[in-house]
Amino acid sequence: QEDLAGLRSRLQKVKVLGHRGDKLPPIPSGASTDLQDRLERVRQLKLQIQERKSGATPGARPSEDTGVAAPVAEAGSKKPPAYQRFHTLAQDLPPGLSLPYKFKVLAEMFRSMDTISGMLFNRAETITFAKVKRGVQDMMHRQFEERHVGQIKAVYPTSYRLRREKNVPTFGGKKSEYQLTLEPVVGEEEKVGGRPHLSASRLLERRREFHRNLVNIVKQHHKAFLAALNPPMVVPEEKLTRWHPRFNVDEVPDITPAELPQPPQEERLTTAQEVLSTARGMLPPKMEKALANLALRTTEADAGEPVASKAPSPASTSRALKGVSQALLERVRAKERQKLEALLTRDAGQEERVAMLGRLPAMARVLRGVFVAEKKPALSMEVACARMAESYNTQMPPGEMEKHLRLFAELLPDWVGIHTIRTDTYVKLDKGKDLSIITERLTKALKEAEAL
């Protein structure tokens, strides 16, 4: 019993010490230096444990510093993100007349707007901007404003008739307010049951027309870019198959919205002259005199403003080209312009042939190695394609490899021959030819094809 009572009293003392304040007892003045150092270390360890329990980290900066970085982040957010500025470079598509990211978003907005408008139009409902806006935002999860309607009108002017109408029945708005209404332009021949109808084929045709108009807008900017080059380039638009390599498609300026119909404006008096001319004879003489003086001072201030004129800056020549012959520069620029014109007007068939010609010099060494290893003067087409596909550094199906072998026979008939015997096709190679001469002839053919 006494031992149990003693244990309870000791446990109670420990609990009391644990619930005491955070402060440790002061260090006695007569203690040794070693004891004082140990007590100080215990005090620091206890403070660190308390900081960790409270969630604070030692050395953390106060939260006041975060207010400095906020304006910087806000200012940097105005710059478009990288996935928009370099959208064209990130596309895994063959080179062609690609559109900027913002133009693709606008085309998707037109498609969504046309889909919703078509459903409402075929149900003979009044198409208001509020209905279209709600539907487009639900489909695209993007903000859709009246300026986007203005951009669509600027790209495709004959797509919609826009009006400002009053007393249109709505669910949430007032009938007395003016609302923007849309009506798709439909031909007279597109009628079902005696009334106009917007069919799915017509929606697809309108979508393609909108895309063509967007491409034409980019073509105009591309034409201005080519005209600003030194020397300038002129490429017919109907022959254009891709953009200039230095033409940044994603930096094409945004489309200026077309002017939308506005509700009638009530006459408001904004200047002293207007107030004076409207209320002449109705005001006291002192007020009329004060308004006349104010109107006179305003007119004099407007007339006295200086007009700033911008002087064109003189064109400066590059320092790196100083001392170079002008005739040499003209020849280099003319040659570069000729190559770029050929590149911009090259069709898909020519592009594929140039790509195949670029692979032939490396394939020539592989083909000769295959025939040397097989120790045969001729191989069947299937065997030759299989051996070439195994030895070439890029994976290629047998059908593509056969195209390259037939191109060898077309360009170098004295080195590679293709013979058909009954139902089989054989490839014959002259192993005595010098490989360096073969490579030189293939390189020459590649340069000629690139110049076309």
C-alpha positions as CSV (number, residue, x, y, z in Angstrom):
1,Q,0.0,0.0,0.0
2,E,2.8,2.4,0.9
3,D,4.7,1.7,-2.3
4,L,1.5,2.2,-4.4
5,A,0.8,5.5,-2.7
6,G,4.5,6.6,-3.3
7,L,4.2,5.8,-6.9
8,R,1.0,7.8,-7.3
9,S,2.5,10.8,-5.6
10,R,5.6,10.7,-7.9
11,L,3.3,10.4,-11.0
12,Q,1.3,13.4,-9.8
13,K,4.5,15.4,-9.5
14,V,5.6,14.5,-13.0
15,K,2.1,15.6,-14.4
16,V,2.3,18.9,-12.6
17,L,5.8,19.6,-14.0
18,G,4.6,18.7,-17.5
19,H,1.6,21.1,-17.3
20,R,3.7,24.0,-16.0
21,G,4.6,27.0,-18.2
22,D,6.9,26.9,-21.1
23,K,9.7,28.7,-19.3
24,L,12.4,26.6,-17.7
25,P,13.6,27.5,-14.2
26,P,16.4,30.1,-14.2
27,I,20.0,29.0,-14.1
28,P,21.4,29.2,-10.6
29,S,24.2,31.8,-10.2
30,G,26.5,29.4,-8.4
31,A,26.4,26.7,-11.1
32,S,29.5,25.7,-13.0
33,T,30.1,26.7,-16.6
34,D,29.5,23.1,-17.8
35,L,26.2,22.9,-16.1
36,Q,25.1,26.3,-17.5
37,D,26.0,25.2,-21.1
38,R,23.9,22.1,-20.7
39,L,20.9,23.9,-19.3
40,E,21.1,26.5,-22.2
41,R,21.2,23.6,-24.7
42,V,18.2,22.0,-23.1
43,R,16.4,25.3,-23.3
44,Q,17.1,25.7,-27.0
45,L,16.0,22.1,-27.8
46,K,12.7,22.7,-26.0
47,L,12.1,25.8,-28.0
48,Q,12.8,23.9,-31.3
49,I,10.3,21.2,-30.3
50,Q,7.7,23.8,-29.5
51,E,8.2,25.4,-32.9
52,R,7.8,22.1,-34.7
53,K,4.6,21.3,-32.8
54,S,3.1,24.6,-33.7
55,G,3.9,24.2,-37.4
56,A,6.5,27.0,-37.7
57,T,9.8,26.3,-39.3
58,P,12.9,28.0,-37.9
59,G,14.3,30.6,-40.3
60,A,11.0,31.1,-42.1
61,R,10.4,34.5,-43.6
62,P,7.4,36.5,-42.6
63,S,4.3,36.5,-44.8
64,E,4.8,40.2,-45.6
65,D,7.4,39.4,-48.3
66,T,4.7,37.6,-50.4
67,G,3.1,40.9,-51.2
68,V,6.1,42.0,-53.3
69,A,5.9,39.1,-55.8
70,A,2.1,39.5,-56.4
71,P,2.3,42.5,-58.7
72,V,5.2,40.9,-60.7
73,A,3.1,37.7,-61.2
74,E,0.1,39.8,-62.2
75,A,2.1,41.8,-64.7
76,G,3.6,38.6,-66.2
77,S,0.2,37.0,-66.6
78,K,-0.7,39.4,-69.5
79,K,1.8,37.5,-71.7
80,P,0.1,34.6,-73.6
81,P,1.2,31.2,-72.3
82,A,3.8,29.2,-74.2
83,Y,1.2,26.6,-75.6
84,Q,-0.4,29.5,-77.5
85,R,2.7,31.4,-78.6
86,F,4.4,28.2,-79.9
87,H,1.2,26.2,-80.9
88,T,2.2,25.7,-84.5
89,L,5.7,24.4,-83.6
90,A,4.2,21.8,-81.3
91,Q,1.8,20.3,-83.8
92,D,2.8,16.8,-85.1
93,L,1.5,17.4,-88.6
94,P,3.0,17.6,-92.0
95,P,4.0,21.2,-93.1
96,G,1.1,23.1,-94.6
97,L,-1.1,26.1,-94.3
98,S,-1.7,25.8,-90.5
99,L,-3.6,28.3,-88.5
100,P,-2.7,30.2,-85.3
101,Y,-4.0,29.0,-82.0
102,K,-6.4,31.9,-81.6
103,F,-7.8,31.3,-85.1
104,K,-8.5,27.7,-84.3
105,V,-10.3,28.7,-81.1
106,L,-12.4,31.1,-83.1
107,A,-13.2,28.4,-85.7
108,E,-14.4,26.1,-82.9
109,M,-16.5,29.0,-81.5
110,F,-18.1,29.4,-84.9
111,R,-18.8,25.7,-85.1
112,S,-20.5,25.7,-81.6
113,M,-22.4,28.9,-82.4
114,D,-23.6,27.5,-85.7
115,T,-24.8,24.2,-84.0
116,I,-26.8,26.0,-81.4
117,S,-28.2,28.6,-83.8
118,G,-29.2,25.8,-86.2
119,M,-31.2,24.0,-83.6
120,L,-33.0,27.2,-82.5
121,F,-33.5,28.3,-86.1
122,N,-35.1,25.0,-87.1
123,R,-37.4,25.2,-84.1
124,A,-38.5,28.7,-85.3
125,E,-37.2,30.3,-82.0
126,T,-35.8,33.8,-81.7
127,I,-32.0,33.4,-81.5
128,T,-30.6,35.8,-78.9
129,F,-27.0,36.2,-77.9
130,A,-27.8,35.2,-74.3
131,K,-29.0,31.8,-75.5
132,V,-26.0,31.3,-77.8
133,K,-23.6,32.5,-75.2
134,R,-24.8,30.0,-72.6
135,G,-24.6,27.1,-75.1
136,V,-21.2,27.9,-76.5
137,Q,-19.7,28.3,-73.0
138,D,-21.2,24.9,-72.0
139,M,-19.7,23.3,-75.1
140,M,-16.2,24.9,-75.1
141,H,-15.8,25.7,-71.4
142,R,-14.5,29.1,-72.5
143,Q,-15.8,32.7,-72.2
144,F,-17.9,33.8,-75.2
145,E,-18.5,37.5,-75.6
146,E,-20.0,39.9,-78.1
147,R,-16.6,40.7,-79.5
148,H,-16.2,37.1,-80.6
149,V,-19.5,37.5,-82.6
150,G,-17.9,40.6,-84.1
151,Q,-14.8,38.7,-85.1
152,I,-17.0,35.9,-86.7
153,K,-18.9,38.6,-88.6
154,A,-15.6,40.1,-89.8
155,V,-14.3,36.7,-91.0
156,Y,-17.6,35.5,-92.6
157,P,-19.8,38.6,-93.2
158,T,-22.7,36.7,-94.9
159,S,-23.1,34.1,-92.2
160,Y,-25.6,35.9,-89.9
161,R,-27.9,38.9,-89.9
162,L,-27.5,40.8,-86.6
163,R,-30.1,43.1,-85.1
164,R,-30.9,44.9,-81.8
165,E,-34.5,44.1,-80.9
166,K,-36.7,45.0,-78.1
167,N,-39.5,43.1,-76.3
168,V,-37.9,39.7,-77.0
169,P,-39.3,37.1,-74.6
170,T,-36.6,35.8,-72.2
171,F,-36.5,33.9,-69.0
172,G,-34.4,36.1,-66.8
173,G,-34.1,39.5,-68.6
174,K,-36.5,42.4,-69.1
175,K,-38.6,42.6,-72.2
176,S,-37.9,46.4,-72.4
177,E,-34.1,45.9,-72.9
178,Y,-32.6,45.8,-76.3
179,Q,-31.0,42.4,-77.1
180,L,-28.7,41.2,-79.8
181,T,-30.5,38.7,-82.1
182,L,-28.9,36.5,-84.7
183,E,-30.4,34.9,-87.9
184,P,-28.5,32.5,-90.1
185,V,-28.5,33.5,-93.7
186,V,-30.1,30.6,-95.6
187,G,-30.7,30.4,-99.4
188,E,-34.2,30.3,-100.9
189,E,-33.7,26.7,-102.1
190,E,-33.1,25.4,-98.6
191,K,-36.7,25.1,-97.4
192,V,-38.5,22.3,-95.6
193,G,-42.3,22.5,-95.3
194,G,-42.3,26.0,-96.8
195,R,-39.9,27.6,-94.3
196,P,-36.1,27.9,-94.3
197,H,-34.2,25.0,-92.8
198,L,-30.5,24.8,-91.8
199,S,-29.4,21.3,-92.7
200,A,-26.3,19.4,-91.5
201,S,-24.7,19.6,-95.0
202,R,-25.2,23.3,-95.0
203,L,-23.6,23.6,-91.5
204,L,-20.6,21.6,-92.8
205,E,-20.3,23.9,-95.8
206,R,-20.5,27.0,-93.7
207,R,-17.8,25.6,-91.4
208,R,-15.5,25.0,-94.4
209,E,-16.1,28.5,-95.7
210,F,-15.2,30.0,-92.4
211,H,-11.9,27.9,-92.3
212,R,-11.1,29.1,-95.9
213,N,-11.6,32.7,-94.9
214,L,-9.3,32.3,-91.9
215,V,-6.6,30.8,-94.2
216,N,-7.1,33.8,-96.6
217,I,-6.5,36.2,-93.7
218,V,-3.3,34.5,-92.8
219,K,-2.3,34.5,-96.5
220,Q,-2.6,38.3,-96.5
221,H,-0.3,38.7,-93.6
222,H,2.1,36.2,-95.2
223,K,2.0,38.2,-98.4
224,A,3.0,41.3,-96.5
225,F,5.8,39.4,-94.8
226,L,7.2,38.3,-98.1
227,A,7.0,41.8,-99.5
228,A,9.0,43.1,-96.6
229,L,11.9,40.7,-97.2
230,N,15.1,41.8,-98.8
231,P,14.9,41.1,-101.7
232,P,11.0,40.8,-101.7
233,M,9.3,37.6,-102.8
234,V,6.1,37.2,-104.8
235,V,4.4,33.8,-104.6
236,P,1.0,33.2,-106.2
237,E,-1.6,32.4,-103.5
238,E,-3.1,29.6,-105.5
239,K,0.3,27.8,-105.6
240,L,1.1,28.4,-101.9
241,T,1.4,25.1,-100.0
242,R,3.2,26.2,-96.8
243,W,4.3,29.3,-95.0
244,H,7.8,30.8,-95.1
245,P,10.1,29.2,-92.6
246,R,10.7,32.5,-90.8
247,F,7.0,33.5,-90.8
248,N,5.7,33.1,-87.2
249,V,2.1,32.0,-87.7
250,D,1.2,32.4,-84.0
251,E,2.2,36.1,-84.0
252,V,-0.4,37.0,-86.6
253,P,-2.5,39.9,-85.1
254,D,-5.9,39.2,-83.8
255,I,-9.0,39.8,-86.0
256,T,-10.5,43.2,-85.6
257,P,-14.2,42.7,-84.6
258,A,-16.8,44.0,-87.0
259,E,-19.2,46.7,-85.7
260,L,-22.3,45.2,-84.2
261,P,-25.7,46.9,-84.2
262,Q,-26.1,49.1,-81.2
263,P,-29.3,50.1,-79.4
264,P,-30.5,53.7,-80.1
265,Q,-28.7,56.2,-77.9
266,E,-30.6,58.7,-75.9
267,E,-29.5,62.3,-76.5
268,R,-27.2,63.3,-73.6
269,L,-25.6,66.7,-73.0
270,T,-21.9,66.3,-72.4
271,T,-20.4,69.8,-73.1
272,A,-21.1,73.3,-72.0
273,Q,-21.8,74.3,-75.5
274,E,-24.5,71.7,-75.9
275,V,-26.2,72.7,-72.6
276,L,-26.1,76.4,-73.7
277,S,-27.6,75.7,-77.1
278,T,-30.3,73.5,-75.7
279,A,-31.4,75.6,-72.8
280,R,-30.9,79.0,-74.3
281,G,-33.6,81.4,-73.0
282,M,-34.5,79.1,-70.1
283,L,-31.5,79.9,-67.8
284,P,-30.7,83.0,-65.9
285,P,-28.4,85.5,-67.6
286,K,-25.5,84.8,-65.1
287,M,-25.6,81.1,-65.8
288,E,-25.8,81.6,-69.6
289,K,-22.7,83.9,-69.4
290,A,-20.8,81.3,-67.3
291,L,-21.6,78.5,-69.7
292,A,-20.5,80.7,-72.7
293,N,-17.2,81.4,-71.0
294,L,-16.6,77.7,-70.2
295,A,-17.4,76.7,-73.8
296,L,-15.0,79.4,-75.1
297,R,-12.2,78.2,-72.8
298,T,-12.7,74.5,-73.9
299,T,-12.6,75.4,-77.6
300,E,-9.4,77.4,-77.1
301,A,-7.8,74.6,-75.1
302,D,-8.6,72.0,-77.9
303,A,-7.2,74.3,-80.6
304,G,-4.0,74.9,-78.7
305,E,-2.9,71.3,-78.3
306,P,0.3,70.5,-80.3
307,V,0.1,67.8,-82.9
308,A,2.9,65.2,-82.4
309,S,4.5,64.1,-85.6
310,K,6.6,61.0,-85.9
311,A,9.5,61.2,-88.2
312,P,10.5,58.0,-90.0
313,S,13.7,56.6,-88.8
314,P,16.4,56.2,-91.4
315,A,17.1,52.6,-92.6
316,S,20.4,51.3,-91.1
317,T,22.5,48.7,-92.9
318,S,24.0,45.8,-91.0
319,R,27.5,46.2,-89.8
320,A,28.3,42.6,-90.5
321,L,27.8,43.1,-94.3
322,K,30.2,46.1,-94.6
323,G,32.9,45.5,-97.1
324,V,31.0,42.7,-98.9
325,S,30.5,43.2,-102.6
326,Q,26.9,44.3,-103.4
327,A,26.8,42.1,-106.5
328,L,27.7,39.0,-104.4
329,L,25.0,39.9,-101.9
330,E,22.4,40.2,-104.7
331,R,23.4,36.8,-106.1
332,V,23.2,35.1,-102.7
333,R,19.8,36.7,-102.0
334,A,18.4,35.8,-105.4
335,K,19.5,32.2,-104.9
336,E,17.9,32.0,-101.5
337,R,14.7,33.6,-102.8
338,Q,14.6,31.0,-105.6
339,K,14.9,28.2,-103.1
340,L,12.3,29.6,-100.8
341,E,9.8,30.1,-103.7
342,A,10.3,26.5,-104.7
343,L,9.8,25.4,-101.1
344,L,6.6,27.4,-100.7
345,T,5.0,26.1,-103.9
346,R,6.0,22.5,-103.7
347,D,3.2,20.0,-103.6
348,A,2.9,16.8,-101.5
349,G,4.2,14.5,-104.3
350,Q,7.3,16.6,-104.9
351,E,7.9,16.8,-101.1
352,E,7.8,13.0,-100.8
353,R,10.2,12.6,-103.8
354,V,12.7,15.0,-102.2
355,A,12.5,13.2,-98.9
356,M,13.2,9.8,-100.7
357,L,16.1,11.4,-102.6
358,G,17.6,12.6,-99.3
359,R,17.7,9.0,-98.0
360,L,19.2,7.4,-101.2
361,P,22.9,8.2,-100.5
362,A,22.9,6.3,-97.2
363,M,20.7,3.5,-98.7
364,A,23.2,3.1,-101.6
365,R,25.9,1.9,-99.1
366,V,23.5,-0.4,-97.4
367,L,22.3,-1.9,-100.7
368,R,25.8,-2.6,-101.9
369,G,26.6,-4.2,-98.5
370,V,23.6,-6.5,-98.9
371,F,24.6,-7.7,-102.3
372,V,28.2,-8.2,-101.2
373,A,27.1,-10.2,-98.1
374,E,24.7,-12.4,-100.2
375,K,27.4,-13.1,-102.8
376,K,24.7,-13.1,-105.6
377,P,24.4,-10.9,-108.7
378,A,20.6,-10.6,-108.3
379,L,18.1,-11.0,-105.5
380,S,14.3,-11.2,-105.5
381,M,12.5,-8.0,-104.6
382,E,11.1,-9.5,-101.4
383,V,14.5,-10.7,-100.1
384,A,16.2,-7.4,-101.1
385,C,13.5,-5.3,-99.3
386,A,13.7,-7.5,-96.2
387,R,17.5,-7.3,-96.0
388,M,17.5,-3.5,-96.6
389,A,14.8,-3.1,-93.9
390,E,17.0,-5.1,-91.4
391,S,20.2,-3.1,-92.2
392,Y,18.8,0.4,-92.6
393,N,19.0,2.6,-89.5
394,T,15.4,3.8,-89.7
395,Q,12.5,1.4,-89.5
396,M,10.6,1.2,-92.8
397,P,7.9,-1.1,-94.2
398,P,8.8,-3.3,-97.2
399,G,6.4,-1.4,-99.4
400,E,8.3,1.9,-98.8
401,M,11.6,0.1,-99.3
402,E,10.5,-1.1,-102.7
403,K,9.7,2.5,-103.7
404,H,13.3,3.5,-102.9
405,L,14.7,0.5,-104.9
406,R,12.6,1.5,-107.9
407,L,13.8,5.1,-107.6
408,F,17.4,3.7,-107.7
409,A,16.6,2.0,-110.9
410,E,15.0,5.1,-112.3
411,L,17.9,7.4,-111.5
412,L,20.8,4.9,-111.9
413,P,19.8,2.3,-114.5
414,D,23.4,1.4,-115.1
415,W,23.9,0.5,-111.4
416,V,20.5,-1.0,-110.3
417,G,18.2,-3.0,-112.6
418,I,14.8,-4.4,-111.9
419,H,13.7,-7.4,-114.0
420,T,10.4,-9.2,-114.0
421,I,10.6,-12.9,-114.9
422,R,7.3,-14.7,-115.0
423,T,5.6,-13.8,-111.7
424,D,8.7,-12.8,-109.8
425,T,10.6,-9.5,-109.7
426,Y,14.4,-9.4,-109.3
427,V,16.9,-6.7,-108.4
428,K,20.3,-6.8,-110.1
429,L,23.2,-4.7,-108.9
430,D,26.6,-3.9,-110.5
431,K,29.0,-4.2,-107.6
432,G,31.9,-3.0,-109.8
433,K,30.7,0.6,-109.8
434,D,32.6,3.2,-107.6
435,L,30.3,4.0,-104.6
436,S,31.6,7.6,-104.4
437,I,30.5,8.3,-108.0
438,I,27.1,6.8,-107.2
439,T,26.8,9.1,-104.1
440,E,27.8,12.1,-106.1
441,R,25.2,11.5,-108.8
442,L,22.5,11.0,-106.1
443,T,23.4,14.2,-104.4
444,K,23.2,16.1,-107.7
445,A,19.7,14.6,-108.4
446,L,18.7,15.8,-104.9
447,K,19.8,19.4,-105.5
448,E,18.0,19.5,-108.8
449,A,14.8,18.2,-107.2
450,E,15.1,20.8,-104.4
451,A,15.5,23.6,-107.0
452,L,12.2,22.7,-108.8
